Structure formats: structure tokens, C-alpha cells
Amino acid sequence: MRVLVAGAGLGGLCLAQGLLKAGVDVRVLEREDGPDSRAQGFRIALNGHGLAALHACLPERLHALLAAVSGPLAGERRVVDQGLRELRRLGGVDAGTATDRHVLRGLLLAGLDGHVAYGSAVTGYTERADGTVEARLGDGGSAVGDLLVGADGVGSAVRRQLLPGARVVSVPGNAVLGRSPLTERSAALVPGYGMVVQGARASMLLGRMEFRRPPRLAAAELAPGVRLPDPGNYLRWVVMPAEPLPDGPRPWETVRAELLARLDGWHPDLLDLVRNADAVNSTPLTVRYAEPVPHWAGSRRVTLLGDAIHAMPPSGGQGANTALRDAALLARTITAVRQGTAELPAAVGQYEQTMLEYGFAAVAESLERLPDVTPAR
Ligand SMILES: Cc1cc2nc3c(=O)[nH]c(=O)nc-3n(C[C@H](O)[C@H](O)[C@H](O)COP(=O)(O)OP(=O)(O)OC[C@H]3O[C@@H](n4cnc5c(N)ncnc54)[C@H](O)[C@@H]3O)c2cc1C
């Protein structure tokens, strides 16, 4: 049995790890040219579902490394105004652990050499008469398997063909995602889990990413051969201006100047975060989410996971956790098929039913938790 996975993101790679662990033949088709071809290092808060999925799918030798390259995610969240005066506290949380998306992706790639084909954008698929499915690639090539899993993120080409009526909606306005080095001064801003600034003309969310061990060193010691990036400790921030920034690609310096203009009068420590942001990992962000879809009839040779089916705003901290949960559930499902205790079409159908239920519940919850960007008065 051969499984094709479109997309080497968090969900697709976690699935590939789970399948390899069970001895299932898997090939991941990724449109990017390599694992580091796009800056994508932002903090990911991992909760119980995400962590359980990672532990289920990753080989045991990587579990200690995962813990070492994670960081604390506990304590209170303060809500302050633009002058850093405390407005209220959101109470204590002990919500799991934090890690960086780029680091986690590096960890998930461990041992997958030869199973991931970069520069392989999936553009569509054909279900063949012999029960197999052929994925078409942007370079004119193709790949054939018994199951195609669309793990190709919010703009999924697989979803567009499988569910042409499924709608992805953009939240009005836009945001800017930034990453600034964690210094003594910036660390003092966020003593606990995170901080919310409710200012005039904008809101800002801050989260602290403090690795227990520098990822590259930890890998060298705990899992030699695993190549991890070393981003250094940082503060992740997201600013949501009440008056949206212009659309379209612009150099970071332009975006930063536009943002600073909207934050006129804010506390100098907050402005310094924006000034000192890492230009490679800071970018404007459009928040998108998927509208619920009913369980579809028809193909069980093609399925979906993660943002490809239930994209959600990052406000709930659930997108990656849910993608990882899908991956672990689908890996278990496919393993049962391989072991002969389940049949492929029915088992995938059951996976989809369960996944759609908790996936769209997470979308609804994340939408409810979208921060209010109404300017403070
Ligand atoms: C600022 C921010 C903060 C976040 N914080 C959190 C958090 O704290 N906790 C949390 O749980 N979630 C968080 N999320 C959400 C999380 O990052 C996503 O939900 C998660 O990455 C989805 O995983 P995925 O595997 O489904 O898709 P992705 O990780 O997006 O991966 C999709 C992959 O498919 C590839 N691809 C795309 N199209 C094709 C194609 N046609 N063919 C082949 N490959 C293709 C892409 O290049 C990519 O590698 C956050 C998101 C943002 C933006």
C-alpha cells in the first residue's frame, strides 16, 4: 500500500512519520524547493492533542529532543493599554508547551530522507479504474498511490478539486506578524504565557518563545544527524490595526514604517519590538478560515487533513494541534487497513466523519476567540 501526501507542513509530515513507523510506504509531495525555502518560524502553542499526536507518530528517539526544543507555556496573560498600564488579567493558564514552527518542521523531517519530494506542487488528481489515484504535479510529472491525502494547507489544490464548493473566508482587515529577539528588556514585558495590548488604533498580542535548549545543540546531543535551525529565543507578536494596512507585497521596511505610524504614541518598549523585528520572519498576515462542510460522498481514495479542510484563525492556538491530531488519527486508520483489520474506503470515511466534527468545532471556537480590534477609548 502506498500513500501520497500533498504538503510537507506540520500535518503532512506528522502523518508521514506515523505511517513510516507502521511500515507503510509513503511519499510526500511538497511544492517548496526545500525545507528552508520560506521563512516560517513563529511560535506554536502545543496542547494535549498536538503533543499526543506527535508522541504517537514520532519515533521514540525523538521524544526527548521534542521536549528539549520546546519551552514553557504557563502563567498569566496581562491585558495592558498602549502605555503598558495594566487593564486586567486573563487568569492563569497551563496550556501545554511552546515550540517554533520551523524547528518543529525540522524535527518532523528527521528520518524522512528519500520520502519527501521538493519542488513537487500537486495541481490535481485522477482516480484510475484500477482503484489507484494519480497526483498530477506542476512540473508535468505525476505520482501514483492507493490513497492521496491533501495536507497542502489553506489554499489546498486537492480540496479545490475534491470539494469545489468549500469556502475559505478572509477575516476583514489584516494583521502583521513579527518576531523580535528576547532580551532582558523585552522579556520583562511578557512574564507569563503572553500579553495583550489594547491600544488606540490597534491591538497587539505577544507571546514568548524560550527554548529549553538551543535546538541545534540539543539535536547534536540527543539525536545526532537531525538538522534543526537555531532561531534563538524571541518574542512573537501580532498587531491588528483597526485601520488595515495596504494590501500587496512590500518590503518589510515599508510595512514596518506603516505599522509604526499606526502605533504613534505607544510605549517605547513596544515600538522597539517593531523596530527590532527580524525582517525575514516578520510579515503581513491575512487571517482566513474555512466554512463548515458536510461529510462528502464519493471518493475515499482522496482525503484531507489540517488547514486544507478546516483552516482556522490562529487566535485559538488550535490549527496546528488539530492538523497533528488529524495526522495521528489518519495514521492509525491507515495502519489498521494495512494490518487487514479495516477496509480502505470505509475506514477513511470514518476518519473524515470524526475529523470534520472536532475540526470544525475548533474553527468555531477559534472564531469566537478572535481578539477585539476595536480601538481603546
Ligand atoms: C501567526 C500564526 C500563529 C499560529 N499559532 C498557532 C498555535 O499557537 N497553535 C496552533 O495549533 N496553531 C497555530 N497556528 C496555525 C498553524 O500554523 C496551522 O494551522 C498549521 O501549520 C496547519 O498545518 P498543515 O499541515 O495543515 O498546513 P501547513 O503547515 O500550512 O502546510 C502545508 C504545506 O503544504 C505545502 N503546499 C501547499 N500547496 C501545495 C501543493 N499544491 N502541492 C504540494 N504542497 C503544497 C505548503 O508549502 C506547506 O509546506 C498559527 C498560525 C499563524 C499564522
The ligand as an SDF file (V2000), in Angstrom:
LIG
                    3D

 53 58  0  0  0  0  0  0  0  0999 V2000
    0.9310   33.5980   13.3570 C   0  0  0  0  0  0  0  0  0  0  0  0
    0.3970   32.2100   13.4920 C   0  0  0  0  0  0  0  0  0  0  0  0
    0.4160   31.6190   14.7600 C   0  0  0  0  0  0  0  0  0  0  0  0
   -0.0850   30.3360   14.9270 C   0  0  0  0  0  0  0  0  0  0  0  0
   -0.0680   29.7930   16.1660 N   0  0  0  0  0  0  0  0  0  0  0  0
   -0.5680   28.5760   16.3570 C   0  0  0  0  0  0  0  0  0  0  0  0
   -0.5350   27.9760   17.6600 C   0  0  0  0  0  0  0  0  0  0  0  0
   -0.0310   28.5630   18.6190 O   0  0  0  0  0  0  0  0  0  0  0  0
   -1.0590   26.7280   17.8000 N   0  0  0  0  0  0  0  0  0  0  0  0
   -1.6100   26.0680   16.7440 C   0  0  0  0  0  0  0  0  0  0  0  0
   -2.0850   24.9370   16.9380 O   0  0  0  0  0  0  0  0  0  0  0  0
   -1.6610   26.5930   15.5030 N   0  0  0  0  0  0  0  0  0  0  0  0
   -1.1450   27.8290   15.2880 C   0  0  0  0  0  0  0  0  0  0  0  0
   -1.1720   28.3710   14.0330 N   0  0  0  0  0  0  0  0  0  0  0  0
   -1.8000   27.6250   12.9160 C   0  0  0  0  0  0  0  0  0  0  0  0
   -0.8630   26.6110   12.3150 C   0  0  0  0  0  0  0  0  0  0  0  0
    0.3500   27.1980   11.9080 O   0  0  0  0  0  0  0  0  0  0  0  0
   -1.5240   25.9060   11.1170 C   0  0  0  0  0  0  0  0  0  0  0  0
   -2.8360   25.5640   11.4490 O   0  0  0  0  0  0  0  0  0  0  0  0
   -0.7640   24.6380   10.7580 C   0  0  0  0  0  0  0  0  0  0  0  0
    0.5320   24.9680   10.3160 O   0  0  0  0  0  0  0  0  0  0  0  0
   -1.5130   23.8330    9.7050 C   0  0  0  0  0  0  0  0  0  0  0  0
   -0.7610   22.7040    9.3580 O   0  0  0  0  0  0  0  0  0  0  0  0
   -0.9970   21.9910    7.9470 P   0  0  0  0  0  0  0  0  0  0  0  0
   -0.0140   20.8760    7.8910 O   0  0  0  0  0  0  0  0  0  0  0  0
   -2.4230   21.6890    7.7500 O   0  0  0  0  0  0  0  0  0  0  0  0
   -0.6440   23.0850    6.8700 O   0  0  0  0  0  0  0  0  0  0  0  0
    0.7010   23.8680    6.6460 P   0  0  0  0  0  0  0  0  0  0  0  0
    1.5660   23.7940    7.8630 O   0  0  0  0  0  0  0  0  0  0  0  0
    0.3050   25.1940    6.1140 O   0  0  0  0  0  0  0  0  0  0  0  0
    1.4580   23.0490    5.5000 O   0  0  0  0  0  0  0  0  0  0  0  0
    1.0010   22.9690    4.1900 C   0  0  0  0  0  0  0  0  0  0  0  0
    2.1750   22.5510    3.3200 C   0  0  0  0  0  0  0  0  0  0  0  0
    1.6890   22.2430    2.0160 O   0  0  0  0  0  0  0  0  0  0  0  0
    2.5310   22.8480    1.0510 C   0  0  0  0  0  0  0  0  0  0  0  0
    1.7050   23.0460   -0.1550 N   0  0  0  0  0  0  0  0  0  0  0  0
    0.7950   23.9860   -0.3990 C   0  0  0  0  0  0  0  0  0  0  0  0
    0.2100   23.7880   -1.5940 N   0  0  0  0  0  0  0  0  0  0  0  0
    0.7830   22.6960   -2.1280 C   0  0  0  0  0  0  0  0  0  0  0  0
    0.5930   21.9690   -3.3210 C   0  0  0  0  0  0  0  0  0  0  0  0
   -0.3080   22.3560   -4.2360 N   0  0  0  0  0  0  0  0  0  0  0  0
    1.3420   20.8640   -3.5440 N   0  0  0  0  0  0  0  0  0  0  0  0
    2.2710   20.4640   -2.6310 C   0  0  0  0  0  0  0  0  0  0  0  0
    2.4900   21.1210   -1.4820 N   0  0  0  0  0  0  0  0  0  0  0  0
    1.7420   22.2090   -1.2180 C   0  0  0  0  0  0  0  0  0  0  0  0
    2.9990   24.1230    1.7240 C   0  0  0  0  0  0  0  0  0  0  0  0
    4.1870   24.6180    1.1150 O   0  0  0  0  0  0  0  0  0  0  0  0
    3.2280   23.6330    3.1430 C   0  0  0  0  0  0  0  0  0  0  0  0
    4.5120   23.0950    3.3200 O   0  0  0  0  0  0  0  0  0  0  0  0
   -0.6470   29.6410   13.8190 C   0  0  0  0  0  0  0  0  0  0  0  0
   -0.6470   30.2280   12.5550 C   0  0  0  0  0  0  0  0  0  0  0  0
   -0.1330   31.5020   12.3900 C   0  0  0  0  0  0  0  0  0  0  0  0
   -0.1410   32.1180   11.0230 C   0  0  0  0  0  0  0  0  0  0  0  0
  1  2  1  0
  2  3  1  0
  2 52  2  0
  3  4  2  0
  4  5  1  0
  4 50  1  0
  5  6  2  0
  6  7  1  0
  6 13  1  0
  7  8  2  0
  7  9  1  0
  9 10  1  0
 10 11  2  0
 10 12  1  0
 12 13  2  0
 13 14  1  0
 14 15  1  0
 14 50  1  0
 15 16  1  0
 16 17  1  0
 16 18  1  0
 18 19  1  0
 18 20  1  0
 20 21  1  0
 20 22  1  0
 22 23  1  0
 23 24  1  0
 24 25  2  0
 24 26  1  0
 24 27  1  0
 27 28  1  0
 28 29  2  0
 28 30  1  0
 28 31  1  0
 31 32  1  0
 32 33  1  0
 33 34  1  0
 33 48  1  0
 34 35  1  0
 35 36  1  0
 35 46  1  0
 36 37  1  0
 36 45  1  0
 37 38  2  0
 38 39  1  0
 39 40  1  0
 39 45  2  0
 40 41  1  0
 40 42  2  0
 42 43  1  0
 43 44  2  0
 44 45  1  0
 46 47  1  0
 46 48  1  0
 48 49  1  0
 50 51  2  0
 51 52  1  0
 52 53  1  0
M  END
$$$$
